[in-house]
Amino acid sequence: MQLNYIANASVRSASGKTIPVIDPSDGQVFEEIQRSNAQDIDTAVQAAHDCLHTVWHKVTAAERGRLLMALSRKVAEHADELALIEQRDCGKPTKQAKADAAALVRYFEFYAGACDKLHGETLPYLDGYSVMTWREPHGVTGHIIPWNYPMQIFGRSVGGALAAGNVCVVKPAEDACLSLIRVAQLAAEVGFPAGAINIVTGYGHEVGDALARHKGIHHISFTGSPTVGTLIQQVAAERHCPVTLELGGKSPQIVFADADLDMAIPALVNAIVQNAGQTCSAGSRLLIDQHIYEPLLERLGLAFEKLRVGPATMDLDVGPLIRQTQQQRVWDFLSDAQVAGIPMVAQGQIVDEAPDTGFYQAPTLLRDVPVKHRLAQEEVFGPVLCAMSFSDEDHAVELANATQFGLVAGIWTRDGGRQFRMAKRVQSGQVFINNYGAGGGVELPFGGVKSSGYGREKGFEALYGFTTLKTVAIRHG
């Protein structure tokens, strides 16, 4: 049984209840986590508050950097262990689980180096005055982490918050807690003081709600659905608590006739099947120049037919979805496509070794998807790629911007002028030209526009969101 981790100690929940942990590869229970409640959140917030005001506020920026670097090295030493935990907890194929552990190492490394680089400014003002700005931490930050990339999102969120001088209370998704509990234990081993990192597990409507409402939380970082993000904003607004929200996407990949298709096709496929399509920035809408629509779909269809789906330990192209309800969600979308007469170009194959009790879905390529259909508007969060054609740049922009989301966009063209024109016109927080995702890009600010949220995580820009600006004006004659 896994316990909460509060003030560098394993703690049972106040409720005494637990939640089963299910292996997505076979649908079987293999562990239990704590079903915590508002009392546990209160305990964690108090531990964080005590740490902040007795120890952490005295730790210099340079020393915070040393601690984060030590944690980066410790995570690297335990990367295989963490990858195995993530693999069973989330159903990630081995290579994806190892990539997530490597990304966590890099997040802590990056923010370790950034701690003492977060500077204020001196401002010219009236004669006889000296004016400066200071960047100060919010204090106790709350982090609601989703189940699709727990280690990576912990790294970009908690890593940035700690670097800026905050202490953290973390509520992981109930489907994916185990790796984060272990990371918190490793942080204690390298010298993070008790209360700097606190992990409280449980359901969103119980623990997540309590965290968002707690008056001792001074900033909230949330990654998840627009619906829950709206609720968090409303709750936080009641006490004027700032929030950073990453709320998903319906990201377009725009392929022009002059694109290098040999380069594009592997990226187009990977952008929708990585993590079984359970990625906020998945390239789930494929917009193709009408002049290459048929030949590109033919080549993509061949690529999809080669994809294999199976248990995480088999390390195939695609692992299982996280849970049965997510599997059913994808099935419902595909059923709607069939009813609407949307043609299927190709599917991958679920291997015979995959247990019937696992939560598998073959990658699916659909064509001629109407722009107003829910498949082109809503986040499926599964390995389903929806293709449609466009006639010119204006039409491509119209289609690209025709959803409520604006998280990531990919543009494939050799035309330098078109690259800049499209990058400016597409409504998106990130734009990748002749690539997609830039290999994860720990250094690259990440966040969206429209219903994809606001605020930025990753990169140095994240540190601004995890701090507040104070202006100091001194009159000296």
N, C-alpha and C positions, 0 to 999 in steps of 0.2 A: 504494500500500500504506500502510495506517495503522499507526503504531507505538504502543507504550505511551508514556505520558507520565509520567515519573518525575523528580522534582527539577527541574522546569521544562525538561526536555529530552526529545526524542523518542528512544526506546530500542527496539532490536530485542529480541525475546524470546530467552531463553537456549536454547530448544529449536531456534530457527531455523525453526520450522514456522508455518504460517498457517492461517486459517479463512476460507472464502469468505463474502462478504456478499451476500445475495440480496434483490432488490427484490420485495416481496410482490405488487406490482401485476402483474408479468409472470413471476415465478419465475426471473429471470435473474440471474446473478452480475455484480456491477458493482464490487466492491472486495474487499480482503482485510484482515483484522486479524490481530494476533499470537496464536498459540496458546501462551500463557504457561504457566509451571509454578511449582512451589514456590520455585525459585531466584529467579524474578522477583518473587514476593511478598516474599521475604526482602530483596531489593534495595530494594523500595518501602518496606517497614517500616523499614529502616535509614535511608533518606532522611528519612522522617517523624520518626523518633526524633532524628536529628541536628538537624533543623529545630526541633523542640520545645525541645531543651535548649540550643541555641546562639542562636536568634533569637526564636522565636515566644513563649516564656514571658516575654520582655521587652516584648512588644508590649502596650500598654495596651488596656483594653476600648474606650475611645474610638477608638483607632487601628484596632482590628479593625473597628469600625463603619464607619469611613471607607473601609477597604479593601472591605468588603462593599458599601457604597453605590457605590463606584467600579465594582465588578464589575456591580452592577445596571445602572448606566448603560451600561457597555460591552456587556452582553448586549442591552440595548434597542437600541443602535446596530446590532447584528448580528442582530436578531431575525428578519429576513427570511431571512438566510443560514442561521440555525439551523433555521428552520421548513422550509426546502427540504431540509436534511440529514435532518431527522426524517421528512419526508414520504417520501423515497425509502427510508430505512432501515427504517421501521416501517409504511409503507403508510397513513399518516394523511392524510385529506382536508385540503386547504389550510387551511380554517377551524379544524380541530382542531389542526394543527401550529402555526399562529399563536397559538392560545389557550394551547398548552403553553409556547411561548416567552414569552408575556406573563406566564404564571404564574411562570416561573422568575425573571423580572425582579422580580415582586412578592415572592417568597420572599426573595431577597437584600436587597431594600429593607426588608422587615419585620424580618429578623434583624439588619440593620445598625442599625436603631433600637433593638433590644433588647439589644445587647451591654453597654452600661453601665447597664442597668436590672436586672441579675441580682444581687440583694442578699442578704446574710445577715441575721441578726437578733441582737439582744442579749437575753439571757434573765435574768429575775430569779432570784437564787439566794441562797446564804448571805451573811450579813454579812461583809465583807472580801473578797468575790470579785466579779470581773467575768467574765461568761461570754458568749461570742459564737459564732455559726456562720458559716462561710465556705463558699461554693460554689466548688469547684475542678474543673477539667476532668479527665476520665479520663486523657487523654494522647493516645495514638494510637488512633483509632477506625477500625473496619473497616465498610465499607458495601457490601452486596450488593444491587445495583439490578436490578429486573426489566425486561422488555422492553416492557411496555405503556405506561408513562409515564416514560421515562428522564429527561427534563429536569425534570419536575415532582417526581419522587421524589428526584432528586439535590438539587434546591433545598430541599425540606423536611427532608432528612436531613443532607446535607453543610452546608447553610446553617446549620442549628441547631447542628451540632457545632462549626463554626468560630466561630460567635458565642460559644459557651461557652468557647472557648479551646483546643479540641482541634486536632490535625492529622489528616488523613484519607488512608486508602488505600481506593480504590474499585475494586470488581470489577463492571463492568456485565454484563448478560446478553449472551451471544455474538451474539444476534440484533439488538442495539440498542446499539451502542457509540459511533457516530461523533459524535453531537452532544456527548457528554460529554467526549470528547477535545478537541473544539474549545473547549468552555467552560473546560477546564483551561488551555488555551493563552491564552485571554482573561484568566484570572485572573493568569497570569504577567505579561501585558502591563500590568496595572494595579498591579502591585507586590507580589502575594503572594510570600513568600519561597520559594525552592526547597525542596520537600519538604512544603509545607503541604497540597497537593492532589496526589495521585498516582493515575493511572489504569492498571490492569493488566487486559488483556483475556484471554479464554480460556474454557474450559468449566468448568461448575460443579464437576464431580467432580475437576477438577485444580486450578484456581485458587481457586474458592470454598472448597473443602475446605482448601486450604493457608492461606487467609486466616483461616478460622474456627479453625484449630488453632494458629496462630502465637502464640508466647508473648509477642511484642512488641505484640500487639493487646490493648487494655485495655477495649474495649467494641465490641459488634457490633450493627449495625442491619441487619435483613433484612426484605425484602418478597418474598413468594412463597407457595408451597404449604405446607399444614400438614405434609406428609410431610417436605419438606426442612427446614422450621422445626424439627421434632422432632430431626432429625439435628444441626442447628446447636446447639440447646440442649444435647444430649448431649455434643457435642465441647467446647462452651464450659464446661460444668459441670465437666469434668475439671480445669480450671485456675481455676474460680470466676470466670469472666469474665461480666459482666452483658450481657444482650441486650435489644434491643427488637425485637419480632416483630409484623409485620402479615401475617396469613396468609389473607386472602381472606374471602369471605362468600357467603351465599345470601340476600340481603337482601329482606325483604318490603315491598311497597307495599300498605297496608291502606286500602281505599276504602269508606267508609260511605255509606248511602243519601242523607244530607244533604250530601254533598260537592259542591263546585262543579266539575262535570265539565268545563266549558269550560276551567277553569284546570288541572285534573288531567291531562287526556288528553295534551297536548303533553309534560308532564313525565314521564308514565308511559312514553311512547314513547322520549323522549330518554334516559331512565335505562337503557334496555336496548340501544339502538342506538349510543350514543356509543362511539367507538373500536371499532366492530364488536362491542360487548358484551364486549370484553376489558378489563374494569374490575372491580377487587376489590369496589367498592361498587355495582356494577350492581344495579338493582332488578329482579331476575330472577324473583321470585315475586309474583304479583298476587293478593291476597286481596280478594274483592269481596262486599259485602253481598248476600245472596240476592235481596233485593227489587229490585236494579238489575243483577243478573248478566247477563241477556240483553241489555238495551239498551246497557250499557257495552261488552260484548264486540262488539256490532254496530258501535258507533262506533269502537272500537279496530281492528277488522278493516278498516274503510275507511281508517283512518290507515296501517295496515301496508301495504295494497295500493298506496299512493301512494309508498312508500319506494323509492329507487333506489340500486343498488349498482354501484360501478365503480372504475376506477383512481384513485389518490390525486389525480392532477393534474386530474381532472374535477371534483373538489370536490363530490361528490354527498352524499346523506344518510349513506352507509356506504361505507367503503373495504374493502380486503381484510383477511383475517386474517393474522397475522404469518408463518406458515409452513405447509407442507403437513401436518405432523403435527397442528397445531392444527385445521386444516380437517377432517382425518379424525376428530379427537376429536368435533367438533360433529356430523359425519355419523353417528357411532356413537350419539350420544345420540338423534338424530332417528330413526334406525333402530329403536332400542329403543322409542321412542314409538309407532312404527307397529306393531311387533309386539304391544305392549300394548294396541293399539286406542285410544290417546289421540287425540281428535279435533284436527285442525288447523283453526283459524278462518281464518287468512289468512297470506299471505307477501308480501314485497316482491319486486322484480324486479331481476335482474342485467342490466345494459344490454348491448346487442349489442357495444359497443366494448370490453368487458372481455376481455382475452386469456384463452384457454383455459388457459394456463399459470399464471395468477394464482390466488390462494388466496381465492376468493370464497364467501360464504354469504348467501343471502337471509334477511332478518329474518323470524322465524317466530313466530306467536302460537298457542299450544296451550291447550286448555281441559280442564276436568275432570281435571286431573292428580292422581292419588292421592298423598296426603301422604307415603306411604312409598316411592314410586317414586324411583329415582335422579335423575330430572329435578327432583324437588322437594327433593332432599337434597344433591346434589353440584353443585359449581361447574362449569357448562358452559364458561364463558369464551368465549361467542359470543352472537350476537343472537337468543337464544331466550327468549321470555317465557312462563311457565307460570301459567295462571290456575286458581283454585279458589274456591268460594263458602264463606261462613260465615253462621251464623244469628244470632249476637249477639256482644257484646263478649268474653265468656268464650271462645267458640269462636274468635274472631279471635286472641286472645292465645295460645290453645293451638296454633293453626296457625303463628302467627308464631314461636313459640319451639320448634317441633318439628324443628329441625335442630341440628347440632353447632356452627353458626356464630352469630355475634352481632356483626356489624360496623356495619351501618347499617339503619335502618328509616324508612319514610315512612308518615305517617298523614294521611288526608284526611277531614276532618269540620269542620263549622261549630260543633259543640257544644263550648263551652269546657271544661266539666267532663270530657267524654270525652277531650279532647285531653290533659289532665293525667293522667287515669287510665291511658290507653293508654301514654303516654310513660313512666310509672313501671313498668308491668308488662312491657313489651317488653324482652327481654334483648338489649341492643345498645349499642355504644359511642357511636353518634350517633343521634339521632332528629330527623327533620325533619317539621314539621307544616304541611300545606298548601304544601309546597315540597319539593324534593329536591336535596340537594347544596349549596344556598345559594351557587350560583355559584362553587364551588371552595373558598371559605372558607379562605384561607391562615392566617387568624387563629384558626381553630377547631380545637381539639385533636382528633386523629384516631387511632383505634385500636379494637381490639375486645375482646370477652369470649369465653369458651369457646374453641373452636378457631380463632377469628379472631385470637388472639394476645393480647399484653399489652404495656404501655408505650404511650406516646403520642408521636406526631410532629405537626407543625404547631402553630402558636400558641406562646404563651409557655411553655405546659406542657412542650413538648419540651425546653426548656433544662434542666429539672430532671433529665430522663433522661440528658442529656449531661454531667451534672456529678455529683460525689459531695460529700456534706455532711461537713464537718469541724467538730467542736466544740472550742473553745478556752476553757479555764477558767484564769483568772489570780487567784492569791491575793496580795493586796497589803496585808493587815493590817487 
